[in-house]
Amino acid sequence: MTDSAQLAADSQHIFEALTHGVAGDNDTAWTLLRPIVRRSNTAMYATFCAIAEAATFDAHQNQQPDEHFGIEVENIHTGEEGSVDAFPPGIRFAAQFVTARANRDEDTAHALYQSLYDSSPDDLGIGLRALYEMAVVSLRAFCERKREAEGRT
């Protein structure tokens, strides 16, 4: 398979995986994603990027050109502002990675990925799962608003 054909197939599988995730079928979603992320570091990174884009798609719809994307963190015990530094490594990575990608800071996104890839593959897997969950939640909310706007339930 040519590189461009592989990229097209991977893109389709990632889209299908997210569609299954939105529908609540996580098993099928991971069956589609697993071979892509296991193929190579490049394919894995591309998957992270695509899923991060899906996670921020809805937020980008109303974002002003000079506005930056950010994730607000709240301490669940106090209700006060929290910090991603309190998150476990994989979850912290996902929050920072999705923010870097949303703000088009490719250098930071790649450095975050490479650092965790080199130091903790297990945490990288947790980060992928967290990114996937963010994308599914965001896409579900987007779909629900679209249905409501069109008068469907």
C-alpha positions, 0 to 999 in steps of 0.5 A, spaced: 500 500 500 502 506 498 503 512 503 498 516 501 493 510 500 495 508 507 494 515 510 487 515 507 485 508 510 488 510 517 484 517 516 478 513 515 479 508 520 480 514 525 473 517 523 470 510 524 473 509 530 470 516 533 463 515 530 463 508 534 465 512 540 460 517 539 455 511 539 458 508 545 461 502 542 468 503 544 470 496 543 469 497 535 473 503 536 479 500 539 479 495 534 480 500 529 485 504 532 489 499 535 493 497 529 494 504 527 498 506 533 502 499 533 504 500 526 509 506 527 511 512 531 509 516 526 502 513 525 501 513 532 503 520 533 498 522 527 493 518 530 494 522 537 493 529 532 487 527 529 484 525 535 486 531 538 483 535 532 476 531 533 476 533 541 477 541 539 473 541 533 467 544 537 471 549 541 474 551 534 467 553 531 466 559 535 473 561 537 475 568 535 482 568 531 486 572 536 483 567 542 487 561 545 484 555 547 485 552 554 482 547 559 480 550 565 481 545 571 478 545 577 480 541 584 474 537 585 475 537 593 475 545 593 471 547 587 477 552 586 482 553 580 486 547 579 492 545 575 494 540 570 500 538 574 496 535 579 494 530 574 497 523 573 502 523 567 498 520 562 492 525 563 496 531 564 499 529 557 492 529 554 490 535 557 497 539 555 497 535 548 490 537 546 491 544 548 498 545 544 494 542 538 488 546 539 493 553 539 497 550 533 503 549 537 506 543 533 513 544 536 510 543 543 505 538 541 510 534 538 515 535 544 510 533 549 508 526 545 516 525 544 517 526 551 512 521 554 513 516 548 521 515 550 519 515 558 513 512 559 509 508 553 504 506 559 502 513 560 502 514 553 497 509 552 493 512 558 494 519 554 491 516 548 485 513 552 484 520 555 484 524 548 479 519 545 474 520 551 475 528 550 474 527 543 468 522 544 465 527 549 466 533 545 463 530 538 457 527 542 455 534 545 456 537 538 451 532 535 446 533 540 446 541 539 446 539 531 440 535 532 436 540 537 438 545 532 434 541 527 428 540 531 430 532 532 431 528 538 
